[in-house]
């Protein structure tokens, strides 16, 4: 069985019992499994193995299964995804998104992109405080249905934003659930709403708001958003 120290670039051969393909590096194999090109019933072999073995004996494949248990079966890992490691590893992985940021504004924009792509959100906004009044203004928009919100003020009585100021929040949108004003999403029906504040030295820098139209957010999405906010704060402080 693969040990924890075995390199993730190992070359694997894969068989479905009828034909063999390979060699395939571990990262490519994980992606192939994630998008359904390699069935979970396939078996694998590499030069260090005594024989063919089950696909889920590979550590990264098991990690993919755990990630899908929290993020949903339709989740597909991005190119920056790495298995395991806990909060510190997640923060390190999230920091990759911010490496090329030239200023605070770019950090916030890249943090929004990281949250959207990893959670497969449909629409996303980055709200930032105005310098004079301190009220929030939408400075970045990604996805369809929210472009008209760019440059607009966020209502001071927005219940979801007030909750988000206290920490990362995932809200299931439905009857009797707090939701953002429908105008922010251009009338698009939203199933899940997630918000994450980015603080630097106790000062609010941004509130990132993302939404899903297909299904609610999951625990893994919440963990990833926390990692991104930590990485964004570290990048701005550096």
KELUM-321550 format. One line per 10 residues: their letters; for each residue x, y negated, z negated of N, C-alpha, C. Coordinates in Angstrom, 1 decimal, always signed. Atoms other than C-alpha are relative to their C-alpha. Example, Ala and Ser with C-alpha at 12.3 -4.5 7.8 and 13.67 -1.06 7.14 Angstrom:
! residues 2
as	+0.9/+1.2/+0.0/+12.3/+4.5/-7.8/+0.9/-1.2/+0.0  -0.9/+1.1/+0.0/+13.7/+1.1/-7.1/-0.8/-1.1/-0.8
This chain:
! residues 238
xxxxxxxxxx	+0.8/+1.2/+0.0/+0.0/+0.0/+0.0/+0.9/-1.2/+0.0  -0.8/+1.2/-0.1/+1.2/-3.5/+0.7/+0.2/-0.6/-1.4  -0.3/+0.7/+1.2/+2.9/-5.2/-2.2/-0.2/-1.4/+0.1  +0.2/+1.5/+0.0/+2.4/-8.8/-3.3/+1.1/-0.7/+0.7  -1.1/+0.7/-0.6/+5.8/-9.6/-2.0/+0.2/+0.2/+1.5  -0.2/-0.3/-1.4/+5.4/-8.2/+1.5/-0.3/-1.2/+0.9  +0.2/+1.2/-0.9/+5.7/-10.9/+4.2/-1.3/+0.0/+0.7  +1.3/+0.1/-0.7/+2.5/-12.2/+5.8/+0.2/+0.1/+1.5  -0.2/-0.1/-1.4/+4.2/-12.0/+9.2/+0.2/+1.4/+0.5  -0.2/-1.4/-0.4/+4.3/-8.2/+9.2/-0.7/+0.3/+1.3
xxxxxxxxxx	+0.6/-0.4/-1.2/+3.6/-6.7/+12.6/-0.8/+1.3/-0.1  +0.9/-1.1/+0.2/+0.6/-4.4/+12.6/-0.5/+0.6/+1.3  +0.6/-0.6/-1.1/-0.7/-1.9/+15.0/-1.4/+0.4/-0.5  +1.4/-0.2/+0.4/-4.5/-1.4/+15.0/-0.7/+1.0/+0.9  +0.7/-1.0/-0.8/-6.6/+1.5/+16.1/-1.5/+0.1/-0.4  +1.5/-0.3/+0.3/-10.4/+2.1/+16.3/-0.2/+1.5/+0.2  +0.1/-1.4/-0.2/-9.7/+5.8/+16.9/+0.1/+0.5/+1.4  -0.1/-0.3/-1.5/-9.7/+5.6/+20.7/+1.2/-0.7/+0.6  -1.2/+0.6/-0.6/-7.0/+3.1/+21.5/+0.7/-0.8/-1.1  -0.9/+0.7/+0.9/-4.1/+1.3/+19.8/+0.4/-1.4/+0.6
xxxxxxxxxx	-0.5/+1.3/-0.5/-3.3/-2.4/+20.1/+1.0/-0.6/-1.0  -1.1/+0.5/+0.8/-0.3/-4.3/+18.7/+1.3/-0.2/+0.7  +0.1/+0.4/+1.4/+1.9/-5.5/+17.3/-0.7/-1.3/-0.2  +0.8/+1.2/+0.4/-0.2/-8.2/+15.6/+0.5/-0.5/-1.3  -0.4/+0.6/+1.3/+1.1/-10.6/+12.9/-1.2/+0.0/-0.9  +1.0/-0.1/+1.0/-0.9/-10.6/+9.7/-1.1/-1.2/+0.2  +0.9/+1.1/-0.1/-2.4/-14.1/+10.2/-0.9/+0.2/+1.2  +0.8/-0.2/-1.2/-3.6/-13.2/+13.7/-1.0/+1.1/-0.3  +0.9/-1.1/+0.3/-5.1/-10.0/+12.4/-1.1/-0.4/-0.9  +1.1/+0.6/+0.9/-7.0/-11.8/+9.6/-1.0/-0.8/+0.8
xxxxxxxxxx	+0.9/+0.8/-0.8/-8.4/-14.2/+12.2/-0.9/+0.9/+0.9  +0.7/-0.9/-0.9/-9.4/-11.3/+14.5/-1.1/+0.7/-0.8  +1.1/-0.6/+0.9/-11.3/-9.6/+11.6/-1.1/-1.0/-0.3  +0.9/+1.1/+0.3/-12.9/-12.9/+10.7/-1.0/-0.3/+1.1  +0.9/+0.3/-1.1/-14.4/-13.5/+14.1/-0.6/+1.2/+0.7  +0.7/-1.2/-0.4/-15.4/-9.9/+14.6/+0.7/+0.8/+1.2  -0.7/-0.7/-1.1/-12.8/-8.8/+17.2/+0.6/+1.3/-0.4  -0.5/-1.2/+0.6/-11.4/-6.2/+14.9/-1.0/+0.5/-1.0  +1.0/-0.5/+0.9/-14.0/-4.0/+13.1/+0.7/+0.4/-1.3  -0.6/-0.4/+1.3/-13.5/-3.3/+9.4/+0.2/+1.5/-0.1
xxxxxxxxxx	-0.2/-1.4/+0.1/-13.6/+0.4/+10.1/+1.3/+0.4/+0.7  -1.3/-0.3/-0.7/-10.3/+0.2/+12.1/+1.1/+0.3/-1.1  -1.1/-0.3/+0.8/-7.1/+1.5/+10.7/+1.3/-0.6/+0.5  -1.2/+0.8/-0.4/-3.6/-0.1/+10.7/+1.2/+0.8/-0.4  -1.3/-0.6/+0.3/+0.0/+0.9/+10.7/+1.1/-1.0/+0.3  -1.2/+0.7/-0.4/+3.4/-0.8/+10.6/+1.2/+0.8/-0.2  -1.2/-0.9/+0.0/+7.0/+0.4/+10.7/+0.4/+0.4/-1.4  -0.3/-0.4/+1.4/+7.2/+0.4/+6.9/-1.0/+0.9/-0.7  +1.1/-0.8/+0.5/+4.1/+2.5/+6.4/+0.2/+1.5/+0.4  -0.2/-1.4/-0.3/+4.2/+6.3/+6.2/-1.1/+0.5/+1.0
xxxxxxxxxx	+1.0/-0.5/-0.9/+1.0/+6.6/+8.2/-1.1/-1.0/+0.1  +1.2/+0.9/-0.2/-2.3/+5.0/+9.3/-0.8/-0.2/-1.3  +0.7/+0.2/+1.3/-4.3/+3.4/+6.5/-1.2/-0.9/+0.3  +1.2/+0.9/-0.1/-7.5/+1.5/+5.9/+0.3/-1.4/+0.2  -0.2/+1.4/-0.2/-7.7/-2.1/+7.0/+0.0/-0.8/-1.3  +0.0/+0.8/+1.2/-8.6/-3.3/+3.6/+1.1/+0.3/-1.0  -1.1/-0.1/+0.9/-5.4/-2.1/+2.1/+1.0/-1.1/+0.2  -0.8/+1.2/-0.2/-3.8/-5.3/+3.5/-0.6/-1.1/-0.9  +0.4/+1.0/+1.0/-3.9/-8.0/+0.8/-0.8/-1.1/+0.6  +0.7/+1.1/-0.7/-4.9/-10.7/+3.2/-1.4/+0.3/+0.4
xxxxxxxxxx	+1.4/-0.5/-0.4/-7.9/-8.7/+4.5/-0.9/+0.1/-1.2  +0.8/+0.0/+1.3/-9.1/-8.1/+0.9/-0.3/-1.4/-0.4  +0.2/+1.4/+0.4/-8.7/-11.8/+0.2/-1.1/-0.6/+0.9  +1.0/+0.5/-0.9/-10.8/-12.6/+3.3/-1.4/+0.5/-0.5  +1.3/-0.5/+0.5/-13.6/-10.4/+1.9/-0.4/-0.7/-1.2  +0.4/+0.8/+1.2/-13.5/-12.2/-1.5/-0.4/-1.4/+0.4  +0.3/+1.3/-0.4/-13.5/-15.5/+0.2/-1.4/-0.1/+0.6  +1.3/-0.1/-0.6/-16.6/-14.5/+2.2/-1.1/+0.2/-1.0  +1.0/-0.3/+1.0/-18.3/-13.3/-0.9/-0.5/-1.3/-0.7  +0.4/+1.3/+0.6/-18.3/-16.9/-2.2/-0.4/-1.1/+1.0
xxxxxxxxxx	+0.3/+1.0/-1.0/-18.4/-18.9/+1.1/-1.1/+0.4/+1.0  +1.0/-0.5/-1.0/-20.8/-16.7/+3.1/+0.6/+0.9/+1.1  -0.5/-1.0/-1.0/-20.4/-13.9/+5.7/+0.3/-0.7/+1.3  -0.3/+0.7/-1.2/-20.3/-16.5/+8.5/+1.2/-0.9/-0.1  -1.2/+0.9/+0.2/-17.3/-18.3/+7.1/+1.2/+0.6/+0.8  -1.2/-0.4/-0.8/-14.2/-18.2/+9.4/+1.1/-0.9/-0.5  -1.2/+0.8/+0.5/-10.8/-19.3/+7.9/+0.6/-0.8/+1.0  -0.8/+0.9/-0.9/-9.0/-22.2/+9.4/+1.4/+0.4/+0.1  -1.4/-0.4/-0.2/-5.4/-22.1/+10.5/+0.8/-0.2/-1.3  -0.8/+0.3/+1.2/-4.3/-23.5/+7.1/-0.4/+0.9/-1.2
xxxxxxxxxx	+0.4/-0.8/+1.1/-6.1/-20.9/+5.0/+1.0/+1.1/-0.3  -0.9/-1.0/+0.6/-4.0/-18.7/+2.8/-0.7/+0.7/-1.1  +0.7/-0.7/+1.1/-5.3/-16.0/+0.4/+0.6/-0.3/-1.4  -0.4/-0.1/+1.4/-5.2/-16.2/-3.4/+0.8/-1.3/-0.5  -0.9/+1.1/+0.5/-3.0/-18.4/-5.6/-0.7/-0.9/-1.0  +0.6/+0.8/+1.0/-5.6/-20.1/-7.7/-0.1/-1.5/+0.3  +0.1/+1.4/-0.3/-6.2/-23.9/-8.0/+1.3/-0.7/+0.5  -1.3/+0.7/-0.4/-2.5/-24.9/-7.7/+0.3/+0.3/+1.5  -0.2/-0.4/-1.4/-2.2/-22.9/-4.4/-1.0/-0.7/+0.9  +1.0/+0.7/-0.8/-5.4/-24.4/-3.1/+0.3/-1.4/+0.2
xxxxxxxxxx	-0.4/+1.4/-0.1/-4.2/-27.9/-3.9/+1.2/-0.2/+1.0  -1.2/+0.1/-0.9/-0.9/-27.2/-2.1/-0.5/+0.2/+1.5  +0.6/-0.2/-1.3/-2.9/-25.9/+0.9/-0.7/-1.2/+0.5  +0.7/+1.2/-0.4/-5.1/-28.9/+0.9/+0.9/-1.2/+0.4  -0.9/+1.1/-0.2/-2.1/-31.2/+0.8/+0.5/+0.0/+1.5  -0.4/+0.0/-1.4/-1.2/-30.0/+4.3/-0.8/-0.9/+0.9  +0.8/+0.8/-0.8/-4.1/-31.9/+5.6/+0.4/-1.5/-0.1  -0.3/+1.4/+0.2/-2.8/-35.2/+4.2/+1.5/-0.3/+0.3  -1.5/+0.2/-0.2/+0.9/-34.8/+5.2/+0.3/-1.2/+0.9  -0.3/+1.0/-1.0/+0.7/-37.2/+8.1/-0.8/-1.4/-0.2
xxxxxxxxxx	+0.8/+1.2/+0.3/-1.5/-39.9/+6.4/+1.0/-1.2/-0.3  -0.9/+1.2/+0.1/+0.1/-43.4/+6.7/-0.4/-0.9/-1.2  +0.5/+0.9/+1.1/-2.1/-45.1/+4.1/-1.2/+0.6/-0.7  +1.1/-0.5/+0.8/-4.9/-44.7/+1.6/-1.3/+0.3/+0.9  +1.2/-0.2/-0.9/-7.6/-45.0/+4.3/+0.1/+1.3/+0.8  -0.2/-1.2/-0.8/-6.1/-42.2/+6.4/-0.1/+1.2/-0.9  +0.2/-1.1/+0.9/-5.9/-40.0/+3.3/-1.4/+0.4/-0.2  +1.4/-0.2/+0.2/-9.6/-40.4/+2.7/-0.6/+0.7/+1.2  +0.5/-0.5/-1.2/-10.4/-39.7/+6.3/+0.4/+1.4/+0.3  -0.5/-1.3/-0.1/-8.3/-36.6/+6.4/-0.6/+1.0/-1.0
xxxxxxxxxx	+0.7/-0.8/+1.1/-9.8/-35.4/+3.1/-1.4/+0.4/+0.5  +1.3/-0.3/-0.5/-13.2/-35.7/+4.7/+0.0/+1.1/+1.1  -0.1/-1.1/-1.0/-12.1/-33.6/+7.7/+0.3/+1.3/-0.6  -0.4/-1.2/+0.6/-10.5/-31.0/+5.5/-1.3/+0.7/-0.7  +1.2/-0.5/+0.6/-13.8/-30.6/+3.5/-1.0/+0.5/+1.0  +1.0/-0.4/-1.0/-15.9/-30.4/+6.6/+0.4/+1.2/+0.7  -0.4/-1.1/-0.8/-13.9/-28.0/+8.6/+0.1/+1.3/-0.8  -0.1/-1.2/+0.8/-13.2/-25.6/+5.7/-1.3/+0.6/-0.5  +1.3/-0.5/+0.5/-16.8/-25.5/+4.4/-1.0/+0.1/+1.2  +0.9/+0.0/-1.2/-18.3/-25.7/+8.0/-1.2/-0.8/-0.2
xxxxxxxxxx	+1.1/+1.0/+0.2/-20.4/-28.7/+7.0/-0.4/-0.6/+1.4  +0.5/+0.5/-1.3/-22.5/-30.3/+9.7/+0.2/-1.5/+0.1  -0.2/+1.4/+0.0/-22.3/-34.0/+8.8/+0.8/-0.4/-1.2  -0.8/+0.4/+1.1/-19.9/-35.9/+6.6/+0.3/-1.5/+0.0  -0.3/+1.4/+0.1/-19.3/-39.4/+5.3/+1.1/-0.2/-1.1  -0.9/+0.5/+1.0/-16.5/-41.2/+3.4/-0.5/-1.4/-0.4  +0.5/+1.3/+0.5/-17.9/-44.0/+1.3/+1.1/-0.6/-0.9  -1.1/+0.6/+0.7/-15.4/-46.5/-0.1/-0.5/-1.3/-0.6  +0.5/+1.3/+0.6/-15.9/-49.5/-2.5/+0.5/-1.2/+0.8  -0.3/+1.2/-0.6/-16.0/-52.9/-1.0/+0.9/-0.8/-1.0
xxxxxxxxxx	-0.9/+0.7/+0.8/-13.3/-55.2/-2.3/-0.6/-1.1/-0.9  +0.6/+1.2/+0.8/-15.5/-58.1/-3.5/-1.0/+0.5/-0.9  +1.2/-0.3/+0.8/-18.7/-56.6/-4.8/+0.1/+1.4/-0.7  -0.2/-1.3/+0.6/-17.5/-53.1/-5.6/-1.1/+1.0/+0.4  +0.9/-1.0/-0.5/-20.5/-51.5/-3.9/+0.6/+0.8/+1.1  -0.6/-0.9/-1.0/-19.9/-48.6/-1.6/-0.5/-0.3/+1.4  +0.3/+0.1/-1.5/-19.7/-48.8/+2.2/+0.5/+1.2/+0.7  -0.4/-1.2/-0.7/-19.5/-45.9/+4.6/+1.0/-0.4/+1.0  -1.2/+0.3/-0.8/-16.1/-46.1/+6.3/+0.3/+1.0/+1.0  -0.3/-1.1/-0.9/-15.9/-42.8/+8.1/-1.2/+0.9/+0.1
xxxxxxxxxx	+1.2/-0.9/-0.3/-18.5/-40.5/+9.7/+0.5/+1.1/+0.9  -0.2/-1.1/-0.9/-18.1/-37.0/+11.2/-1.2/+0.8/+0.2  +1.2/-0.8/-0.3/-20.7/-34.9/+12.9/-1.1/-0.7/+0.6  +1.1/+0.6/-0.7/-23.9/-35.5/+14.7/-1.1/-0.5/-0.9  +1.1/+0.4/+0.8/-26.7/-37.5/+13.3/+0.2/-1.1/-1.0  -0.3/+1.0/+1.0/-24.9/-40.0/+11.1/+0.8/-1.2/+0.4  -0.8/+1.1/-0.5/-23.1/-42.4/+13.3/-0.5/-1.4/-0.3  +0.7/+1.3/+0.3/-25.6/-45.2/+12.6/+0.3/-0.5/-1.4  -0.3/+0.4/+1.4/-24.4/-45.2/+9.0/+1.3/-0.7/-0.1  -1.3/+0.6/+0.1/-20.9/-46.4/+9.8/-0.1/-1.5/-0.3
xxxxxxxxxx	+0.0/+1.4/+0.4/-20.3/-49.7/+8.1/-1.1/-0.5/-0.9  +1.1/+0.3/+0.9/-23.5/-49.6/+6.1/+0.3/+0.1/-1.4  -0.1/-0.2/+1.5/-23.9/-50.1/+2.4/-0.7/+1.2/-0.5  +0.7/-1.1/+0.6/-24.9/-47.3/+0.2/-0.8/-0.5/-1.1  +0.9/+0.6/+1.0/-27.9/-48.0/-2.0/+0.5/+0.3/-1.4  -0.5/-0.1/+1.3/-27.0/-48.7/-5.5/-0.8/+1.0/-0.9  +0.8/-0.9/+0.8/-29.8/-46.5/-6.8/+0.0/+1.4/+0.6  -0.1/-1.4/-0.6/-28.8/-43.4/-4.8/+0.4/+1.0/-1.1  -0.2/-0.9/+1.2/-29.2/-40.6/-7.3/+1.2/+0.9/+0.2  -1.1/-1.0/-0.2/-26.8/-38.2/-5.6/+1.4/-0.7/-0.2
xxxxxxxxxx	-1.3/+0.8/+0.2/-24.0/-40.9/-5.5/+0.3/-0.2/-1.5  -0.3/+0.2/+1.4/-24.5/-41.6/-9.2/+0.5/+1.3/-0.7  -0.5/-1.3/+0.6/-24.1/-37.9/-10.0/+1.4/+0.3/+0.4  -1.3/-0.3/-0.5/-21.0/-37.7/-7.8/+1.1/-0.8/-0.7  -1.0/+0.8/+0.7/-19.3/-40.5/-9.7/+0.6/+0.8/-1.2  -0.4/-0.8/+1.2/-19.0/-38.0/-12.6/+0.8/+1.2/+0.4  -0.8/-1.1/-0.4/-17.3/-35.3/-10.6/-0.6/+0.7/+1.3  +0.5/-0.7/-1.2/-17.7/-32.9/-7.6/-1.4/+0.6/-0.3  +1.4/-0.6/+0.2/-21.4/-31.9/-7.2/-0.5/+0.6/+1.3  +0.6/-0.6/-1.1/-23.1/-29.5/-5.0/-1.5/+0.1/-0.3
xxxxxxxxxx	+1.5/+0.0/+0.2/-26.9/-30.0/-4.6/-0.7/+0.7/+1.0  +0.9/-0.6/-1.0/-29.4/-27.8/-3.0/-1.1/-0.9/+0.3  +1.0/+0.9/-0.4/-31.7/-30.0/-1.1/-1.3/+0.7/+0.2  +1.3/-0.6/-0.1/-35.3/-29.1/-1.5/-1.0/-0.8/-0.9  +1.1/+0.6/+0.8/-38.5/-29.9/-3.4/+0.6/-0.2/-1.4  -0.4/+0.4/+1.3/-37.7/-31.7/-6.7/+1.5/+0.0/-0.2  -1.5/+0.1/+0.1/-34.0/-31.9/-5.9/+0.4/-1.4/+0.4  -0.5/+1.3/-0.4/-32.1/-35.1/-5.8/+0.7/+0.0/+1.4  -0.6/+0.0/-1.3/-31.1/-36.1/-2.3/+0.3/-1.4/+0.4  -0.4/+1.3/-0.5/-29.5/-39.0/-0.5/-1.2/-0.5/+0.9
xxxxxxxxxx	+1.1/+0.5/-0.9/-31.8/-41.3/+1.5/+0.1/+0.7/+1.4  +0.0/-0.8/-1.2/-32.9/-39.4/+4.6/+0.6/-0.8/+1.2  -0.5/+0.9/-1.1/-31.8/-42.4/+6.8/+1.5/+0.2/+0.2  -1.4/-0.2/-0.1/-28.2/-41.5/+6.1/+0.4/+1.2/+0.9  -0.3/-1.1/-0.9/-28.5/-38.3/+8.1/-0.8/-0.1/+1.3  +0.6/+0.2/-1.3/-30.5/-39.7/+10.9/-1.2/+0.9/+0.2  +1.2/-0.8/-0.1/-33.6/-37.6/+10.1/+0.4/+1.5/+0.2  -0.4/-1.4/-0.1/-31.5/-34.3/+10.4/-0.4/+0.7/-1.3  +0.4/-0.8/+1.2/-33.0/-31.7/+8.0/+1.3/+0.6/-0.7  -1.2/-0.5/+0.7/-30.4/-30.9/+5.3/-0.3/+1.0/-1.0
xxxxxxxxxx	+0.2/-1.0/+1.0/-30.2/-27.7/+3.3/+0.9/-0.1/-1.2  -0.9/+0.1/+1.1/-27.2/-28.4/+1.2/+0.8/-1.3/+0.1  -0.7/+1.3/+0.1/-25.5/-31.6/+0.0/+1.1/+0.1/-1.0  -1.1/-0.1/+0.9/-22.1/-31.8/-1.6/+0.8/-1.4/+0.0  -0.6/+1.3/+0.1/-20.3/-34.9/-2.9/+1.3/+0.2/-0.9  -1.3/-0.1/+0.7/-16.7/-35.4/-4.2/+0.6/-1.3/-0.2  -0.7/+1.3/+0.2/-15.2/-38.5/-5.8/+1.5/+0.2/+0.0  -1.5/+0.0/+0.1/-11.6/-39.3/-5.3/+0.4/-1.2/-0.8  -0.5/+1.0/+1.0/-10.0/-41.2/-8.2/+1.5/-0.1/+0.1  -1.4/+0.2/+0.2/-6.6/-42.7/-8.5/+0.3/-0.9/-1.2
xxxxxxxxxx	-0.2/+0.7/+1.2/-5.5/-43.8/-11.9/-1.2/-0.6/-0.7  +1.3/+0.4/+0.6/-9.1/-44.0/-13.1/-0.8/-0.9/+0.9  +0.7/+0.9/-0.9/-10.1/-46.2/-10.2/-0.7/+0.9/+1.2  +0.7/-0.7/-1.1/-12.7/-44.9/-7.7/+0.5/-0.4/+1.4  -0.5/+0.4/-1.3/-11.2/-44.8/-4.2/-1.0/+0.4/+1.1  +1.0/-0.4/-1.0/-13.9/-42.9/-2.3/-0.9/+1.0/-0.6  +0.9/-1.2/+0.2/-16.9/-40.6/-2.5/-0.2/+0.6/+1.3  +0.2/-0.7/-1.3/-16.9/-38.0/+0.2/-1.3/+0.8/-0.1  +1.3/-0.6/+0.0/-20.3/-36.7/+1.1/-0.2/+0.9/+1.2  +0.2/-0.8/-1.1/-20.9/-33.7/+3.3/-1.3/+0.8/-0.1
xxxxxxxxxx	+1.3/-0.7/+0.0/-24.1/-31.8/+4.3/+0.0/+1.1/+1.0  +0.2/-1.2/-0.9/-25.1/-28.5/+5.8/-1.5/+0.1/+0.4  +1.4/-0.1/-0.4/-28.2/-28.0/+7.9/-0.5/+1.5/+0.0  +0.4/-1.4/-0.1/-28.1/-24.2/+8.1/-0.3/+0.7/-1.4  +0.2/-0.7/+1.3/-27.7/-23.1/+4.4/+0.7/-0.8/-1.0  -0.6/+0.8/+1.1/-26.7/-24.4/+1.0/+1.5/+0.3/-0.1  -1.4/-0.2/+0.2/-23.1/-24.8/-0.1/+0.2/+1.2/-1.1  -0.3/-1.1/+0.9/-21.4/-22.0/-2.1/+1.1/-0.3/-0.9  -1.0/+0.3/+1.0/-19.0/-21.8/-5.0/+1.3/-0.2/+0.6  -1.3/+0.2/-0.6/-16.0/-21.4/-2.8/+0.1/-1.4/+0.6
xxxxxxxxxx	-0.1/+1.4/-0.6/-16.9/-24.7/-1.1/+0.3/-1.0/-1.1  -0.2/+0.9/+1.2/-17.0/-26.4/-4.5/+1.5/+0.0/-0.4  -1.4/-0.2/+0.4/-13.6/-25.0/-5.4/+1.0/-0.7/+1.0  -0.9/+0.6/-1.0/-12.1/-26.2/-2.1/-0.1/-1.5/+0.0  +0.1/+1.4/+0.0/-13.5/-29.7/-2.4/+0.7/-0.6/-1.2  -0.8/+0.4/+1.2/-11.9/-30.0/-5.9/+1.5/+0.0/+0.4  -1.4/-0.1/-0.4/-8.6/-28.9/-4.4/+0.3/-1.2/+1.0  -0.3/+1.1/-0.9/-8.9/-31.5/-1.6/+0.1/-1.4/-0.8  +0.0/+1.2/+0.8/-9.7/-34.3/-4.1/+1.3/-0.1/-0.8  -1.3/+0.0/+0.8/-6.6/-33.3/-6.2/+1.1/-0.4/+1.0
xxxxxxxx	-1.1/+0.3/-0.9/-4.4/-33.3/-3.1/+0.0/-1.4/+0.5  +0.2/+1.3/-0.5/-5.8/-36.6/-1.9/+0.6/-1.0/-1.0  -0.5/+0.9/+1.0/-5.0/-38.3/-5.2/+1.5/+0.1/-0.1  -1.5/-0.2/+0.1/-1.5/-36.8/-5.3/+0.7/-0.7/+1.2  -0.6/+0.7/-1.2/-0.8/-38.1/-1.8/-0.1/-1.5/-0.1  +0.0/+1.5/+0.2/-2.0/-41.6/-2.6/+0.9/-0.5/-1.1  -0.9/+0.4/+1.1/+0.1/-41.7/-5.7/+1.4/+0.1/+0.3  -1.4/-0.2/-0.4/+3.2/-40.6/-3.9/+0.6/-1.2/+0.7
